[in-house]
Amino acid sequence: MYILANWKNKLSSESSKSLANDIYSRLVHQYLNIEIVIFPDDISLLGVKSILDSLSIVKIGAQDGPLDRTSSLTGSISAPNLSNVCDYVLLGHSERRIQLGETNEMVALKATVAIELGLVPVICVTKGTGTALDPYSEIKAQLESIQDHIRRQGKYLIAYEPIDAIGTGISADPQEIKNTAETIRKMLSGLQGSSDIPVLYGGSVNAKNVNSFLSLEGIDGVLVGGESLNVDSFLKIVQKASDTQHSR
């Protein structure tokens, strides 16, 4: 089970290190079968990694990745720096797709580079508006683009994030999440002959509702936004995830 924490650009580098220290000092349990991945902003990556590196249960991820291994694109984190610091990379978040115009092709190329570097891409997908005949058409296009490029070359995760649940405090309906996760798995099975890719849910996840997502068949973890910025809230989510894991 995966518990992912997207810190976005909400914290200063000092606040990021302070939060990492709080997690380090209070994450006393080595929860079985749970992997925690922290995604700080780029400038805080090294500081957070140095604090949490000794915790085997915690991995570090970047919030974006390069389009190719030799890119010198201004403002982009380089491939060598990414692979030296991170274990995971978050790609295709709805904020980047909408506000920066990132395309399915760009996300797929970044995923290819990440896998070549030995990183695990967490690829965000969303339904968007879809069509009347096929409400999942956008997700299908996103998954097809990924498969066109990486084709089982390495491990990756899919995070389903409904746009209207991102940063709104209003999470998606569990039944809708279950249906979408099932559809994603069917699509992946059709595209690559296997549906064993982990599928996560992200969108206004908190300690009160996390069990309703993690108990769903087909959901392997959650991507947490705002609630991951408070150590008490985040560790409650981790504890509840552990309880859910034991009850399965």
RAPE-V776769 format. One record per pair of residues at least 4 apart in sequence whose ideal C-beta (glycine too) atoms are under 7 Angstrom apart, sorted by the first residue. I is the first residue (numbers start at 1). J is the second residue. Records with the same first field share a line. If there is no record, write none. Layout:
I: J + J
This chain:
1: 33 + 34 + 214 + 220 + 221 + 241 + 245
2: 35 + 37 + 157 + 198 + 200 + 220 + 221
3: 34 + 36 + 221 + 222 + 224 + 237 + 238 + 241
4: 37 + 39 + 122 + 200 + 221 + 222 + 223 + 224
5: 37 + 38 + 39 + 224 + 228 + 234
6: 39 + 63 + 90 + 223 + 224 + 225 + 228
7: 11 + 16 + 39 + 40 + 41 + 228 + 229
8: 225
9: 41
10: 229
11: 15 + 16 + 19 + 44 + 229
12: 16
13: 17 + 43 + 44 + 47
14: 18
15: 19
16: 20 + 40 + 44 + 47 + 48
17: 21 + 47 + 48 + 51
18: 22
19: 23 + 229 + 231
20: 24 + 48 + 51 + 52
21: 25 + 51
22: 26 + 231
23: 27 + 52 + 231
24: 51 + 52 + 55
26: 231 + 235
27: 55 + 235
30: 57
31: 57 + 238 + 242
33: 245
34: 57 + 238 + 241 + 242 + 245
35: 57 + 59
36: 57 + 58 + 238
37: 59 + 61 + 88
38: 48 + 52 + 58 + 60 + 61
39: 61 + 62 + 63 + 90
40: 44 + 45 + 48
41: 63
42: 62 + 77
44: 48
45: 49 + 60 + 62 + 85 + 86
46: 50 + 85
47: 51
48: 52 + 60
49: 53 + 60 + 85
52: 58 + 60
59: 87 + 88
60: 85 + 86 + 87
61: 86 + 87 + 88 + 89 + 90
62: 77 + 82 + 86 + 89 + 90
63: 90
64: 90 + 91 + 96
65: 82 + 89 + 91 + 110 + 113 + 114
66: 71 + 76 + 77 + 78 + 79 + 82 + 110 + 113
67: 71 + 106 + 109 + 110 + 113
68: 113
69: 79 + 113 + 116
71: 76
77: 81 + 82
78: 82
79: 83 + 113 + 117
80: 84
81: 85
82: 86 + 89 + 117 + 119
83: 117 + 118 + 119
86: 119
87: 119 + 120
88: 119 + 120 + 122
89: 114 + 119 + 121
90: 122
91: 107 + 110 + 111 + 121 + 122 + 123 + 124
92: 96 + 97 + 102 + 107 + 123 + 124 + 125
93: 124
94: 98 + 124 + 126 + 161 + 163 + 166
95: 99
96: 100 + 102
97: 102
102: 106 + 107
104: 108 + 141 + 142 + 145
105: 109 + 145
106: 110
107: 111 + 123
108: 112 + 145 + 146 + 148 + 149
109: 113 + 149
110: 114
111: 115 + 121 + 123 + 146 + 149 + 150 + 156
112: 116 + 149 + 150
113: 117
114: 119 + 121
115: 119 + 121 + 150 + 153 + 154 + 156
120: 155 + 156 + 157
121: 156
122: 157 + 159
123: 146 + 156 + 157 + 158 + 159
124: 159 + 161
125: 139 + 142 + 143 + 158 + 160
126: 138 + 161 + 162 + 163
127: 135 + 136 + 138 + 139 + 162 + 180
128: 138 + 163
130: 134 + 135 + 136 + 137 + 138
131: 135 + 137
136: 140 + 183
137: 141
138: 142
139: 143 + 184
140: 144 + 187
141: 145
142: 146
143: 147 + 187 + 188 + 191
144: 148 + 191
146: 150
147: 151 + 191 + 192
150: 156
152: 192
156: 197
157: 197 + 198 + 200
158: 184 + 197 + 199
159: 200 + 202 + 223
160: 177 + 180 + 181 + 184 + 199 + 201
161: 165 + 166 + 202 + 203 + 223
162: 172 + 203
164: 168
165: 170 + 171 + 172 + 203 + 204
166: 203
167: 225 + 226
168: 204
169: 204
170: 204
171: 203 + 204 + 205 + 209
172: 176 + 177 + 203
173: 177
174: 178 + 212 + 213 + 216
175: 179
176: 180
177: 181 + 201 + 213 + 216 + 219
178: 182 + 216 + 217 + 218
179: 183
180: 184
181: 185 + 199 + 216 + 218 + 219
182: 186 + 218
183: 187
184: 188 + 199
185: 189 + 195 + 199 + 218
186: 190
187: 191
188: 192 + 194 + 195 + 197
189: 193 + 194 + 195
198: 220 + 221
199: 218 + 219 + 220
200: 219 + 220 + 221 + 222 + 223
201: 213 + 219 + 222
202: 222 + 223
205: 209 + 210 + 213 + 222 + 224 + 227 + 237
206: 210 + 227 + 233
207: 233 + 236 + 237 + 240
209: 213
210: 214 + 222 + 237 + 240 + 241
211: 215 + 240 + 244
213: 219 + 222
214: 219 + 222 + 241 + 244
215: 244
224: 228 + 234 + 237
227: 233 + 234 + 237
228: 234
230: 234
231: 235
232: 236
233: 237
234: 238
235: 239
236: 240
237: 241
238: 242
239: 243
240: 244
241: 245
242: 246
243: 247
244: 248
